[in-house]
Amino acid sequence: MRKMRKWLILLFLCPGVMRGQTQPATEALDKLANDFWSWRAKYAPFTADDVNRLERPGGVRDWSAAAIDKRTRDLKELDARYQKIDSSGWPIPQQVDYRLIGSALSRVHWELEVNPRWKRDPNFYIEQTLTPIVEALTVPAPYDEERSREILTRIENVPSILQQGTENLDKAPEPFVTVAIQALEGVRDRLHKMATSLRPATTLQEKELGAATDRAADALDSFRTGLQDRLSSAPKETALGRDAYIFFLKNVAIYPYSPEQILAMGQQEWNRAVAFETYEKERNKNVPPLQLAKDTDKWIKDAAAKELQIREFLEKRGILTVPAWLQHYTLRPMPKYLESLGFGENDDFTSPSRLNENCIRYVTQPSGNLGYFWRATAQDPRPIIVHEGIPGHYFQLCLSWKHEDPIRRHYYDSGANEGIGFYAEEMMLQAGLFDDSPHSREIIYNFMRLRALRVEVDVKLALGQFSLEEAAKYLEQKVPMDAQTARQEAIAFSTGPGQALTYQIGKLQITQLLAEARLQQGEKFNLRAFHDFVWKNGNVPIALQRWEYLGAEEPGK
């Protein structure tokens, strides 16, 4: 009788078992997912983003035409395996897993074929050479023999990758070429300063590190000179176009919206953010302004104390479960070798194999010269802790890395990750975290203005309605923000369409999901349980989370 009951429960939960298909088919998906992510760790391009960093095997990277052809053939084989799997009779959670692998495969198509930055954007090769070095150096020093050798390998890899880039690039748009030339200004001096300050933290000999650095600097200078030669004949158009953009929205991000709907959503949220910031400023006009931290040490100590307060706040208010094993989001002084290089995101969210280590964000001396985000953080570290640390990216990534379902441990698209980080900001404001600091509430609303504007900039850049310079000026004037940060944002959005809108659209999807769950569950709705589900599945696009959590219609059907 017990065996019969167990069998009936299995049939109810997994009706495909009755056809003898579900178990073998899900095993095929698990095998495909494992093979894909092992392959992906070897060949995924490095990006300037920090949320999607991978644990990668060491060694030399190859972006030659032959290597790209091989990856294209590998992708075709993985696609064929995916298409052979019939998930139609599976329970929804397993169908979500199937759609996730489809998203991952679509992202590779996006990178290799639809938005082939490897042949149209010289900034791609700066990312493939300097970002690997930055990622290695954001892991705290000192570096043992193995890590030191990997750092050296990445520096030694620079000339070959740049040579491959020179051969691959075809009709790179003039704005992309100009941005790359500017990014490499003074790169020789920066690399040498990096190497000088880095060597004592490694097991490397001064001669071998110096020689590798010289070769890398020569290659970067030569690459820059070659770009200057291309400039006069480079086409002006940067827009990827509507069809390519829709491919990303539908197949990679799994958004149920058109570009026009996304644009309208962003514009409405910008109006809301401006109104709320205006109310807050009027309310606070007689409140003394926030002051910058006096020095790095005080900034770091203040952030550590407030991180603990945020954890306690989450638990006491029943907002989110904070597991005891979760380590801390911390600030540290910027090492000279990272500051000298002056490139990329200088943080370390740890990784699946380093869950026992603290997350680190490296900071420089607080001053009036800090950029948009870091000036705000030096006034009150809580907004950035909430977005990046706890309950934001670091918290979400750690929960996802421990997910019992291996398929959900990986990054698929920023819509869920950045959506959670942005949602957390206003959620914590509404919950009362910033009640003690009126001008910190203004910071949150100003952040909201930026994220809403990013939507418009992303869509209009992709569709050719904004130039890069117009986008930068637009951000500078309408957030407002400093010119350098605005330009950096516009560059990132222009070369990587679809990422800038993830903050706002992901947040709106989460608030919709919460409203629908509250209506569906009535008085049984539990905010902590809802957040625990969303955070644990924080790598899963929100449309797929909605399908699973509510039993709603499948996205795209």
C-alpha positions in Angstrom: 0.0 0.0 0.0 2.9 2.4 0.9 4.5 1.7 -2.5 1.3 2.3 -4.3 0.8 5.6 -2.5 4.4 6.7 -3.4 3.8 5.8 -7.0 0.5 7.8 -7.1 2.3 10.8 -5.6 5.0 10.5 -8.2 2.4 10.3 -11.0 0.7 13.4 -9.6 3.9 15.4 -9.4 5.5 14.1 -12.5 2.8 13.0 -15.0 5.4 12.3 -17.7 6.7 9.3 -15.7 3.5 7.4 -16.8 4.7 7.7 -20.4 8.2 6.5 -19.4 9.7 9.8 -20.7 10.3 12.3 -17.9 13.1 10.6 -16.1 15.3 9.8 -19.1 14.5 13.2 -20.6 15.3 15.2 -17.5 18.5 13.2 -17.2 19.3 14.3 -20.8 18.7 17.9 -19.8 20.9 17.6 -16.7 23.7 16.1 -18.9 23.3 18.8 -21.5 23.4 21.5 -18.8 26.5 20.1 -17.2 28.2 19.8 -20.6 27.1 23.3 -21.6 28.4 25.0 -18.4 31.7 23.2 -18.4 32.1 24.4 -22.0 30.9 27.9 -21.2 33.5 28.3 -18.4 36.2 27.7 -20.9 35.0 29.9 -23.7 32.6 32.6 -22.4 34.0 36.1 -23.1 35.0 38.3 -20.2 32.7 41.3 -19.7 33.0 44.6 -17.9 30.0 43.5 -15.7 30.7 41.9 -12.3 27.4 40.0 -11.7 28.1 37.4 -14.4 31.7 36.5 -13.5 32.5 32.8 -13.9 34.8 30.4 -12.1 37.0 29.5 -15.1 39.8 27.0 -15.7 43.2 28.7 -16.0 45.2 29.0 -19.2 45.4 30.8 -22.5 42.3 32.3 -24.2 41.9 32.1 -28.0 39.8 34.4 -30.1 41.2 33.4 -33.5 38.9 32.8 -36.4 39.5 29.1 -36.1 38.6 29.1 -32.4 35.4 31.0 -33.1 34.5 28.6 -35.9 35.0 25.7 -33.5 32.7 27.4 -30.9 30.1 27.9 -33.5 30.2 24.2 -34.4 30.0 23.2 -30.7 27.0 25.5 -30.3 25.3 23.8 -33.2 25.8 20.4 -31.6 24.5 21.7 -28.2 21.5 23.2 -30.0 20.7 19.9 -31.6 20.7 18.1 -28.3 18.5 20.7 -26.8 15.9 20.5 -29.6 15.7 16.7 -29.2 14.4 17.0 -25.6 10.6 17.2 -25.2 9.7 19.0 -22.0 6.0 19.4 -22.7 4.8 16.9 -20.2 7.1 17.9 -17.4 6.2 19.6 -14.1 6.6 23.4 -14.4 9.9 23.6 -12.4 11.5 21.2 -14.8 10.1 23.1 -17.8 11.6 26.3 -16.3 15.0 24.5 -16.2 14.5 23.6 -19.9 13.8 27.2 -20.8 16.8 28.3 -18.8 19.2 26.2 -20.9 17.4 27.7 -24.0 18.2 31.1 -22.7 21.9 30.2 -22.1 22.2 28.8 -25.7 20.5 31.9 -27.1 23.0 34.1 -25.2 25.9 32.3 -27.0 24.1 32.9 -30.4 23.8 36.5 -29.4 27.5 36.8 -28.7 28.7 34.9 -31.7 26.2 35.8 -34.4 23.5 38.4 -33.5 25.7 41.0 -31.7 29.1 39.8 -32.8 31.2 42.3 -30.8 34.3 40.1 -31.6 34.1 41.5 -35.2 32.5 45.0 -34.7 33.7 46.4 -31.4 37.4 46.9 -30.5 36.4 47.5 -26.9 35.6 43.7 -26.8 39.3 43.0 -27.1 40.2 45.4 -24.4 37.7 43.5 -22.2 39.3 40.2 -23.2 42.8 41.4 -22.2 42.4 43.8 -19.3 39.3 42.4 -17.6 40.9 38.9 -17.0 43.7 40.7 -15.2 41.3 42.8 -13.1 39.2 39.8 -12.2 42.3 38.0 -11.0 43.4 41.0 -9.0 40.1 41.6 -7.3 40.6 38.3 -5.4 42.5 39.5 -2.2 46.2 39.2 -2.1 48.7 37.7 -1.4 48.8 35.4 -4.4 50.2 31.9 -4.0 52.2 30.2 -6.8 49.2 29.0 -8.7 47.4 32.3 -8.6 50.6 34.2 -9.5 51.1 32.0 -12.5 47.6 32.5 -13.7 48.0 36.3 -13.4 51.2 36.0 -15.4 49.4 33.9 -18.0 46.7 36.5 -18.4 49.2 39.2 -18.9 51.2 37.1 -21.4 48.0 36.4 -23.3 47.4 40.0 -24.2 49.5 40.2 -27.4 47.9 37.1 -29.1 44.4 38.2 -28.3 45.0 41.7 -29.7 46.5 40.3 -32.8 43.4 38.1 -33.2 41.3 41.1 -32.7 43.1 43.1 -35.3 42.4 40.3 -37.8 38.8 39.8 -36.8 37.5 43.4 -36.6 35.5 44.3 -39.7 33.9 47.8 -40.2 34.0 48.7 -36.5 31.8 51.8 -36.0 33.6 55.1 -35.5 32.2 55.8 -32.0 33.3 52.3 -30.8 36.8 52.9 -32.2 37.0 56.4 -30.6 36.0 55.0 -27.2 38.6 52.2 -27.4 41.3 54.7 -28.4 40.4 56.8 -25.4 40.3 53.8 -23.1 43.9 52.9 -23.9 45.3 56.3 -23.4 48.3 56.0 -21.1 47.9 52.3 -20.8 51.7 51.6 -20.9 52.3 53.7 -17.8 49.2 52.2 -16.1 50.5 48.7 -16.7 54.0 49.4 -15.4 52.6 51.0 -12.2 50.4 48.0 -11.8 53.3 45.6 -12.2 55.5 47.5 -9.8 53.0 47.5 -7.0 51.8 44.0 -7.7 55.0 42.0 -7.7 55.5 41.9 -3.9 52.0 40.4 -3.5 52.9 37.5 -5.9 55.6 34.7 -6.2 56.7 36.1 -9.5 60.2 37.3 -10.3 60.6 41.0 -11.2 62.2 40.2 -14.5 59.5 37.8 -15.7 56.6 40.1 -14.7 58.3 43.1 -16.1 59.0 41.4 -19.5 55.4 40.2 -19.8 54.1 43.6 -18.9 56.3 45.2 -21.5 55.0 42.9 -24.2 51.4 43.5 -23.2 52.0 47.3 -23.2 53.6 47.1 -26.7 50.6 45.1 -28.0 48.1 47.5 -26.5 49.9 50.5 -27.9 50.1 48.9 -31.3 46.4 48.0 -31.1 45.6 51.6 -30.3 47.7 52.9 -33.2 45.9 50.5 -35.5 42.6 51.8 -34.3 43.7 55.4 -35.0 44.5 54.3 -38.6 41.0 52.9 -39.0 39.2 55.9 -37.6 38.9 58.0 -40.8 37.2 55.1 -42.8 35.0 53.8 -39.9 31.2 53.8 -40.4 29.2 56.1 -38.1 26.3 53.8 -37.4 26.4 51.9 -34.0 22.8 50.7 -33.7 22.3 47.0 -33.8 18.8 47.2 -35.1 15.3 46.2 -34.1 15.4 42.5 -35.2 18.6 41.8 -33.3 17.3 43.7 -30.2 14.0 41.7 -30.2 16.0 38.5 -30.4 17.8 39.4 -27.2 14.6 40.5 -25.4 12.6 37.4 -26.4 15.2 34.6 -26.4 17.9 35.6 -23.9 16.1 37.9 -21.4 12.7 36.2 -21.9 10.9 39.5 -21.6 7.2 39.5 -22.5 7.4 43.1 -23.8 8.1 44.9 -27.1 10.7 47.7 -27.2 7.9 50.2 -27.3 6.3 48.7 -24.2 9.7 48.8 -22.4 10.2 52.4 -23.4 6.8 53.4 -22.0 7.5 51.5 -18.8 10.8 53.4 -18.3 9.3 56.8 -19.1 6.5 56.3 -16.6 8.9 55.2 -13.9 11.1 58.2 -14.6 8.1 60.5 -14.0 7.4 58.7 -10.8 11.0 59.0 -9.6 11.2 62.7 -10.3 8.0 63.3 -8.5 9.0 61.4 -5.4 12.5 63.0 -5.3 10.8 66.4 -5.5 8.5 65.6 -2.6 11.5 64.3 -0.6 13.6 67.4 -1.3 10.8 69.7 -0.3 10.3 67.8 2.9 14.0 67.9 3.7 14.9 71.5 2.6 15.8 72.5 6.2 17.7 69.2 7.0 21.5 69.6 7.1 23.2 67.8 4.2 25.0 64.5 4.4 28.7 64.7 4.9 31.4 62.6 3.2 33.2 60.0 5.3 36.3 61.7 6.8 38.7 59.0 5.6 38.8 55.5 4.2 39.1 53.9 7.6 36.0 55.6 9.0 34.1 54.8 5.7 35.0 51.1 6.0 34.0 50.9 9.7 30.7 52.8 9.0 29.9 50.4 6.2 30.6 47.3 8.4 28.4 48.6 11.2 25.6 49.4 8.8 25.8 46.1 7.0 25.2 44.3 10.4 22.2 46.7 11.0 20.7 45.8 7.6 21.0 42.1 8.3 19.2 42.6 11.6 16.6 44.8 10.0 15.8 42.1 7.4 15.2 39.4 10.0 13.4 41.5 12.6 10.9 43.0 10.0 10.3 39.5 8.5 11.5 40.7 5.1 14.0 38.0 4.1 15.7 35.1 5.8 19.4 35.7 6.3 21.2 32.4 6.7 23.9 32.2 9.4 26.5 30.9 6.9 26.3 34.0 4.7 29.5 36.1 5.0 29.7 39.8 4.8 29.8 42.6 2.2 32.8 44.7 3.1 34.8 47.7 1.9 38.6 47.7 1.6 41.2 50.2 0.6 41.9 50.0 -3.1 45.2 48.2 -3.7 47.7 50.3 -5.7 47.9 47.7 -8.5 44.1 48.0 -9.1 44.0 51.7 -8.8 47.0 52.1 -11.2 45.3 49.9 -13.8 42.1 52.0 -13.6 39.9 49.6 -15.4 36.8 47.5 -14.7 34.6 46.8 -11.7 36.9 46.6 -8.6 34.9 44.2 -6.5 34.8 40.5 -5.6 31.5 38.9 -5.0 33.4 35.6 -4.3 32.2 32.5 -6.2 30.6 29.1 -5.7 33.8 27.6 -4.2 34.5 30.6 -2.0 31.3 30.9 0.0 33.3 31.1 3.2 34.9 34.4 2.2 33.7 37.9 2.6 32.6 40.0 -0.4 34.9 43.0 -1.1 34.3 46.3 -2.7 37.6 48.3 -3.1 37.3 52.0 -2.5 39.6 55.0 -2.8 40.0 58.0 -0.4 36.7 59.8 0.0 36.7 63.2 -1.7 34.6 65.6 -3.7 36.1 64.1 -6.9 34.3 60.8 -6.5 32.0 59.7 -9.3 28.2 59.6 -9.0 27.7 56.3 -7.2 30.7 56.5 -4.9 30.1 60.0 -3.8 26.7 58.9 -2.6 28.2 55.8 -1.0 30.7 57.9 0.9 27.8 59.9 2.3 25.8 56.8 3.4 27.0 53.3 2.4 23.6 51.7 2.9 22.2 52.4 -0.6 25.1 50.5 -2.2 25.1 47.8 0.4 21.4 47.2 -0.2 22.0 47.0 -4.0 25.4 45.2 -4.2 25.7 43.4 -0.9 22.9 42.5 1.5 20.1 42.0 0.4 21.4 42.7 -3.1 23.8 41.0 -5.5 26.1 39.3 -3.1 23.3 37.8 -1.0 21.3 36.7 -4.0 24.4 35.2 -5.8 25.4 33.2 -2.7 21.9 31.8 -2.3 21.7 30.8 -5.9 25.2 29.2 -5.9 23.9 26.9 -3.1 20.7 26.0 -5.0 19.9 22.3 -4.9 19.1 22.5 -8.6 22.5 22.9 -10.4 20.8 24.4 -13.5 19.8 27.4 -11.4 23.2 28.2 -10.0 24.4 30.0 -13.1 23.9 33.5 -14.5 21.5 33.7 -17.5 20.6 37.4 -17.8 20.8 40.5 -15.7 17.1 41.1 -15.6 16.6 39.0 -12.5 19.9 39.8 -10.8 19.8 43.6 -11.4 16.1 43.6 -10.9 16.5 42.2 -7.4 19.2 44.7 -6.6 17.1 47.7 -7.7 13.9 46.3 -6.2 15.7 45.9 -2.9 16.6 49.7 -2.8 13.0 50.9 -2.8 11.7 48.0 -0.9 14.1 48.8 2.0 13.2 52.4 1.8 9.4 51.6 2.1 10.2 49.2 4.9 11.8 52.1 6.9 15.5 51.4 6.6 16.2 55.1 5.7 13.8 56.7 8.1 16.7 58.1 10.1 18.3 59.8 7.1 16.1 62.0 5.0 18.8 62.8 2.4 19.6 59.1 2.0 16.0 58.8 0.8 16.8 61.4 -1.8 19.7 59.3 -2.9 17.4 56.3 -3.4 15.0 58.4 -5.5 17.9 59.8 -7.6 19.1 56.3 -8.2 15.6 55.5 -9.4 15.8 58.4 -11.9 19.0 57.0 -13.3 17.7 53.4 -13.7 14.5 54.7 -15.4 16.6 56.8 -17.8 18.8 53.8 -18.6 15.7 52.1 -20.2 15.2 55.0 -22.6 18.9 55.2 -23.4 19.2 51.4 -24.0 16.2 51.2 -26.3 17.0 54.3 -28.3 20.7 53.3 -28.7 19.7 49.9 -30.0 17.1 51.2 -32.4 19.4 54.0 -33.7 17.4 56.9 -32.1 20.3 58.0 -30.0 24.0 58.4 -30.8 26.5 57.5 -28.1 27.3 61.2 -27.4 23.6 62.1 -27.3 23.0 59.3 -24.8 25.8 60.5 -22.5 24.6 64.1 -22.6 21.1 62.9 -21.9 22.2 61.0 -18.8 24.4 63.8 -17.6 21.6 66.4 -17.8 18.5 64.4 -16.7 19.8 62.3 -13.8 21.9 64.5 -13.3 25.3 63.0 -12.9 29.0 63.8 -13.6 30.1 63.7 -17.3 32.6 60.9 -16.9 30.1 58.5 -15.3 27.5 59.4 -17.9 29.9 58.7 -20.7 31.0 55.4 -19.2 27.3 54.4 -18.9 26.5 55.3 -22.4 29.5 53.4 -23.8 28.5 50.2 -21.9 24.9 50.5 -23.1 25.9 51.1 -26.7 28.2 48.2 -27.0 26.0 45.8 -24.9 22.4 46.4 -25.8 19.8 45.0 -23.4 21.7 45.3 -20.2 20.9 48.8 -19.1 17.2 48.2 -19.0 17.5 45.2 -16.7 17.4 47.2 -13.5 14.1 48.9 -14.1 12.3 46.2 -16.0 13.4 43.4 -13.6 12.1 45.5 -10.7 8.8 46.1 -12.3 8.4 42.4 -13.0 9.1 41.6 -9.3 6.5 44.2 -8.1 4.0 42.7 -10.5 4.7 39.2 -9.3 4.3 40.4 -5.7 1.0 42.0 -6.4 -0.3 39.0 -8.2 0.9 36.6 -5.5 -0.7 38.8 -2.8 -4.0 38.7 -4.7 -3.9 35.0 -5.4 -2.9 34.0 -1.8 -4.9 36.6 0.1 -4.2 36.6 3.9 -2.0 33.5 3.5 0.6 35.6 1.6 3.9 35.8 3.5 6.4 38.5 2.4 9.4 36.6 3.8 8.4 33.4 2.0 7.9 35.4 -1.3 11.3 37.1 -1.0 13.0 33.8 -0.1 11.7 32.2 -3.3 12.7 35.2 -5.5 16.2 35.5 -4.0 16.9 31.8 -4.1 15.9 31.7 -7.7 17.6 35.0 -8.4 19.3 33.7 -11.6 16.0 32.8 -13.2 14.3 35.4 -15.4 11.3 36.8 -13.5 8.8 35.8 -16.2 9.9 32.2 -15.6 9.7 32.7 -11.8 6.1 34.0 -12.3 5.2 30.9 -14.3 6.5 28.6 -11.6 5.3 30.6 -8.5 1.8 31.5 -9.7 1.2 28.7 -12.1 0.7 31.5 -14.7 0.9 31.1 -18.4 4.2 30.1 -19.9 6.1 33.1 -21.2 5.9 33.4 -24.9 3.0 31.1 -25.3 
